[in-house]
């Protein structure tokens, strides 16, 4: 999935833009390998670089993709239209055609050709080899936009180790950069608590953050009061765009890896020992290597998703029957409630949804916690499950408070009846 160019995406990236521009302007310099997760801003960055360089370069674009990653020269096909059918499997003919397309006789001696390859992690081996030869022959500067996990093709890494491309990595935005991006989009700053929630939910990913902002405003959860913005509920971010992005990421996982990832998404934070009993332990190790999950260093070694928002999307994608099966299995293996706040809330909801018995005290504690975190929708979902008459009065208090937080004073009054 490619990314669009927006000024917001460049928050925190201007130093990197300048570095890539300098790299491509160096008369004897290499191309560029730009590494970053999906949505981190690779395309926005290179678009700004091309805009900055103007007529000093002649840009060309090709796009790799997972469906064609095993088809020889598939990524380069738009630039190989001069080949005859008998030449399409001949590396020398392909290289010659590519060089002619990038440097036609009418353009020789003019601006440097720059070939930008999107989603280079999906390059087929033949295309990667030809690009390496192209760069070595200095027929064009090659710019590779690539996700770091799973590892890029060996030919791509060889281009970096041999000095044919310089390596640039796009990290997630910092907390201050998230604040700046939000202020640019909204026109005024967020209150600190809302900013902290959005930073944690987005993981500093610009595309995820922009989707969260848009979704929260559409749902009425993000409102402007005086000159600041406040968040009145969970931002929620399982938009169509994010669901497509996550689906494309997890489609490459095998069944054991997907099952383990779904278990983490449904139950995080989950102790490593529980996850290893509920899933294939080798798949858990592979997910950690692919950086889908992270394992904390606490006593229980809790496992979480590396990108929190992906968990929300996965929970939307998992079919109901499989979700119930996974949740029941984990409930049976859990010796205690999760230690994290969000983990406690999720533990109660999926235990209730899976038909497990949940003590009224645990439900009430979760409702009180949700109100402290200003998540009124959660309270309304769970307090009805409290059966003990002695706990119902406290449950009514929490429900009334949630109605007030949700701007429903009439509902708050009726909660006492």
C-alpha positions in Angstrom: 0.0 0.0 0.0 1.4 3.3 -1.0 1.1 6.5 1.0 -0.1 10.0 0.0 1.9 13.2 0.3 0.7 15.5 3.0 2.5 18.3 4.9 1.5 16.6 8.1 3.4 13.4 7.2 6.7 15.4 7.2 6.6 16.4 10.8 9.9 15.3 12.3 11.3 14.3 8.8 12.8 17.5 7.4 16.3 16.5 8.5 16.0 13.2 6.8 14.7 14.9 3.6 17.8 17.1 3.5 20.0 14.0 4.0 18.4 12.1 1.1 18.6 15.2 -1.1 22.3 15.6 -0.4 22.8 11.9 -1.2 21.1 12.1 -4.6 22.9 15.4 -5.5 26.3 14.0 -4.8 27.8 13.5 -8.3 29.5 10.3 -7.3 27.1 9.3 -4.6 24.9 6.2 -4.3 21.2 5.8 -4.4 19.1 5.4 -1.2 17.5 2.5 0.7 14.7 4.0 2.8 13.4 1.6 5.5 10.3 2.1 7.5 7.1 0.3 8.6 3.9 0.6 6.7 2.3 4.1 7.2 5.5 5.6 8.6 5.9 8.0 5.7 8.3 6.6 3.2 6.4 7.7 0.1 5.7 11.2 1.6 9.4 11.5 2.3 10.6 10.6 -1.2 7.9 12.8 -2.8 9.2 15.7 -0.8 12.7 14.9 -1.9 11.7 14.8 -5.6 9.9 18.1 -5.2 12.9 19.6 -3.6 15.2 18.4 -6.4 12.9 19.7 -9.1 14.4 19.6 -12.6 17.8 18.5 -11.3 16.6 14.9 -11.6 14.3 12.9 -13.9 12.2 10.6 -11.6 10.7 7.2 -12.6 8.5 5.1 -10.4 7.8 1.4 -10.3 5.8 -0.6 -7.7 6.5 -4.1 -6.4 3.7 -6.2 -4.8 3.2 -9.5 -3.0 1.1 -11.0 -5.7 3.9 -10.7 -8.3 6.9 -11.3 -6.1 7.6 -14.6 -7.8 7.2 -13.3 -11.4 10.5 -12.5 -13.0 10.9 -8.7 -13.7 7.2 -8.1 -12.8 8.1 -4.9 -10.8 10.0 -3.4 -13.8 7.4 -4.4 -16.5 6.2 -0.7 -17.1 9.7 0.2 -18.2 10.3 -2.9 -20.4 7.6 -2.3 -23.0 10.3 -2.3 -25.8 11.2 -6.0 -25.2 10.0 -8.7 -27.5 8.3 -11.8 -26.0 11.5 -13.8 -26.5 13.6 -11.2 -24.6 11.6 -11.0 -21.4 13.6 -13.8 -19.7 17.0 -12.6 -20.8 18.8 -10.5 -18.1 21.1 -8.8 -20.5 18.2 -7.7 -22.8 16.2 -6.6 -19.8 19.1 -4.4 -18.5 19.7 -2.9 -21.9 16.0 -2.1 -22.3 15.8 -0.6 -18.8 18.9 1.6 -19.4 17.4 2.8 -22.7 14.1 3.7 -21.1 15.7 5.7 -18.3 18.3 7.4 -20.5 16.9 7.8 -24.1 19.2 9.4 -26.6 17.3 12.7 -26.4 18.0 12.9 -22.6 21.6 11.8 -22.4 23.8 14.4 -20.7 20.7 16.0 -19.0 19.5 15.6 -15.5 20.2 12.4 -13.5 17.6 9.6 -13.8 16.3 8.4 -10.5 14.3 5.2 -10.3 12.0 5.0 -7.2 10.9 1.4 -6.3 7.9 1.3 -3.9 7.4 -1.7 -1.6 10.8 -3.0 -2.5 10.5 -5.8 0.1 8.3 -7.6 -2.6 10.9 -7.3 -5.4 11.4 -10.6 -7.3 15.0 -11.8 -7.4 15.5 -11.1 -11.1 14.3 -7.4 -10.7 16.6 -6.9 -7.7 19.6 -8.3 -9.6 19.0 -6.0 -12.6 18.6 -3.0 -10.3 21.9 -3.8 -8.7 23.5 -3.9 -12.1 21.8 -0.6 -13.1 23.2 1.1 -10.0 26.7 -0.4 -10.4 26.8 0.9 -14.0 25.7 4.4 -12.7 23.0 4.5 -15.3 20.5 5.8 -12.7 20.2 6.4 -9.0 18.0 3.7 -7.4 15.8 4.6 -4.5 14.3 1.6 -2.7 11.3 2.2 -0.3 11.2 -0.9 1.9 9.7 -2.3 5.0 12.3 -3.7 7.4 10.4 -6.8 8.4 10.5 -9.4 7.1 14.1 -8.8 6.0 14.5 -7.2 2.5 15.6 -9.4 -0.4 19.3 -10.4 -0.2 20.1 -8.4 -3.4 18.7 -5.3 -1.8 20.8 -5.7 1.3 23.8 -6.5 -1.0 23.3 -3.1 -2.7 23.6 -1.4 0.7 26.7 -3.5 1.8 28.4 -2.8 -1.5 27.8 0.9 -1.3 25.4 1.2 -4.2 22.7 2.7 -1.9 22.9 4.6 1.4 20.6 3.4 4.2 18.1 5.7 5.8 15.6 4.6 8.5 12.4 6.3 9.4 11.6 5.8 13.2 8.2 6.4 14.7 7.4 9.9 15.7 8.3 11.0 19.2 5.7 12.3 21.7 6.6 15.9 20.9 6.3 15.2 17.2 2.9 13.6 17.7 1.8 16.7 19.6 3.0 18.9 16.7 1.3 16.8 14.1 -2.0 16.8 16.0 -1.9 20.6 16.4 -1.2 21.1 12.7 -4.2 18.9 11.7 -6.6 20.2 14.3 -5.5 23.8 14.3 -5.0 23.9 18.1 -3.3 21.6 20.6 -4.7 18.6 22.4 -5.0 18.4 26.2 -2.0 16.3 27.5 -4.2 13.3 28.5 -5.7 13.0 24.9 -2.3 13.4 23.4 -0.9 10.6 25.5 -3.7 8.3 24.5 -3.2 9.0 20.8 0.5 8.6 21.1 0.1 5.2 22.7 -2.6 4.0 20.3 -0.8 5.1 17.2 2.7 4.0 18.3 4.1 7.2 16.6 3.0 6.0 13.2 1.8 9.1 11.2 -0.8 7.3 9.1 -2.3 5.5 12.1 -2.4 8.8 14.0 -4.1 10.6 11.2 -6.7 7.8 10.9 -7.3 7.9 14.6 -7.8 11.7 14.5 -10.3 11.5 11.6 -12.2 8.5 13.2 -12.4 10.1 16.6 -13.8 13.4 15.2 -16.3 11.5 13.0 -17.5 9.6 16.1 -17.8 12.7 18.1 -15.2 11.5 20.6 -12.8 14.4 19.8 -14.2 17.8 20.6 -12.8 21.4 20.8 -13.3 23.2 24.0 -12.0 26.8 24.2 -8.7 26.6 22.4 -7.9 22.9 23.0 -9.1 19.5 22.0 -10.3 16.9 24.4 -10.9 13.1 23.9 -14.2 11.9 25.4 -13.9 8.2 24.6 -11.7 5.6 23.0 -10.4 7.0 19.7 -11.0 3.7 17.9 -9.2 3.2 14.6 -10.5 0.1 12.8 -11.1 2.1 9.6 -11.4 0.5 6.2 -7.9 1.8 5.2 -6.3 0.4 8.3 -8.1 -2.9 8.0 -6.7 -3.3 4.4 -3.2 -2.4 5.6 -3.2 -4.9 8.4 -4.8 -7.6 6.3 -2.0 -7.2 3.8 0.6 -7.5 6.6 -0.8 -10.6 8.2 -1.8 -12.4 5.0 1.9 -13.5 4.6 1.9 -15.2 8.0 1.3 -19.0 8.2 -1.7 -20.4 10.2 0.3 -21.0 13.4 1.7 -17.4 13.3 -1.8 -15.9 12.7 -3.3 -17.9 15.5 -0.6 -16.7 17.9 -1.0 -13.1 16.8 -4.8 -13.3 17.2 -4.3 -14.7 20.7 -2.1 -11.7 21.6 -4.6 -9.2 20.0 -7.5 -10.7 21.9 -5.8 -11.1 25.3 -2.9 -8.6 25.5 -1.0 -8.2 27.7 -0.7 -12.0 28.1 2.0 -13.8 30.0 4.4 -15.6 27.7 3.9 -18.9 29.4 0.1 -18.7 28.7 0.7 -17.7 25.1 3.1 -20.6 24.6 0.6 -23.1 25.9 -2.3 -21.5 23.9 -0.3 -21.3 20.7 2.7 -22.8 18.8 5.8 -21.7 20.7 7.9 -21.6 17.5 5.3 -19.2 15.9 5.6 -17.0 19.0 9.4 -16.7 18.5 8.9 -16.0 14.8 6.4 -13.2 15.5 8.9 -11.6 17.9 11.6 -11.8 15.2 9.2 -10.2 12.7 8.5 -7.5 15.3 4.8 -8.1 15.4 5.0 -8.6 19.2 7.2 -7.4 22.0 8.0 -9.3 25.3 8.4 -7.3 28.4 11.1 -8.0 31.0 8.8 -8.3 34.0 8.4 -11.5 36.0 5.5 -12.9 33.9 7.2 -11.7 30.6 4.0 -10.2 29.3 3.5 -10.2 25.5 2.0 -7.3 23.7 1.6 -6.2 20.1 4.4 -4.0 18.9 1.8 -1.7 17.3 -1.3 -1.3 19.6 -3.6 -0.1 16.8 -3.0 -3.3 14.9 -4.6 -5.2 17.8 -7.9 -3.3 17.4 -8.0 -4.1 13.7 -7.2 -7.8 14.2 -10.0 -8.0 16.7 -12.4 -6.7 14.1 -11.0 -9.2 11.5 -11.2 -12.4 13.6 -14.5 -14.3 13.0 -16.7 -14.5 16.1 -16.6 -18.2 16.4 -12.8 -18.3 16.3 -12.6 -15.4 18.7 -14.8 -17.2 21.3 -12.7 -20.4 20.9 -9.4 -18.5 21.5 -10.8 -16.5 24.4 -12.1 -19.6 26.1 -8.8 -21.4 25.8 -6.9 -18.4 27.3 -9.4 -17.9 30.1 -8.9 -21.5 31.1 -5.1 -21.0 31.1 -5.0 -17.7 33.0 -4.2 -17.9 36.7 -4.9 -14.3 37.4 -6.1 -11.0 35.8 -3.6 -9.1 33.6 -1.5 -6.5 35.3 -1.9 -3.7 32.7 -5.0 -1.4 32.9 -6.1 -2.0 29.3 -5.4 -5.7 29.8 -7.7 -5.8 32.8 -10.5 -4.1 30.9 -10.2 -6.5 27.9 -9.9 -9.5 30.2 -13.3 -8.8 31.7 -15.1 -8.1 28.4 -13.8 -11.1 26.5 -14.4 -13.4 29.5 -18.0 -12.2 29.6 -18.4 -12.5 25.8 -16.9 -16.0 25.8 -19.5 -17.2 28.5 -16.9 -17.5 31.3 -17.9 -16.8 34.9 -16.6 -13.4 36.0 -16.8 -12.4 39.7 -19.0 -9.3 40.3 -16.1 -7.6 42.1 -14.0 -7.9 39.0 -16.7 -6.4 36.8 -17.2 -3.6 39.2 -13.5 -2.9 39.4 -13.3 -2.8 35.6 -16.2 -0.4 35.4 -14.6 1.9 38.0 -11.3 1.8 36.1 -13.1 2.6 32.8 -14.7 5.6 34.3 -11.3 6.9 35.6 -10.0 6.5 32.1 -13.1 8.3 30.7 -14.4 5.3 28.7 -18.1 5.5 29.4 -19.1 3.1 26.6 -17.2 0.3 28.3 -19.1 0.8 31.6 -22.4 0.6 29.9 -21.4 -2.7 28.3 -20.3 -4.5 31.4 -22.3 -3.3 34.5 -25.4 -5.2 33.4 -23.6 -8.4 34.1 -23.4 -7.7 37.9 -25.9 -10.0 39.7 -25.1 -9.5 43.4 -27.6 -7.1 45.0 -24.9 -5.9 47.3 -22.8 -4.7 44.3 -25.7 -3.3 42.3 -25.8 0.0 44.1 -22.1 0.6 43.3 -22.8 -0.5 39.7 -25.6 2.1 39.4 -23.2 4.8 40.7 -20.7 3.9 38.0 -23.4 3.7 35.3 -24.7 7.2 36.2 -21.2 8.6 36.2 -20.6 7.0 32.7 -23.8 8.6 31.4 -22.6 12.0 32.6 -19.2 11.5 31.0 -21.1 10.5 27.8 -23.1 13.8 27.9 -26.4 12.0 28.8 -27.7 13.6 32.0 -31.2 12.1 31.5 -29.6 8.7 31.3 -27.6 9.4 34.4 -30.9 10.2 36.3 -32.6 7.1 35.0 -29.7 4.9 36.1 -30.8 5.5 39.7 -34.3 4.3 39.1 
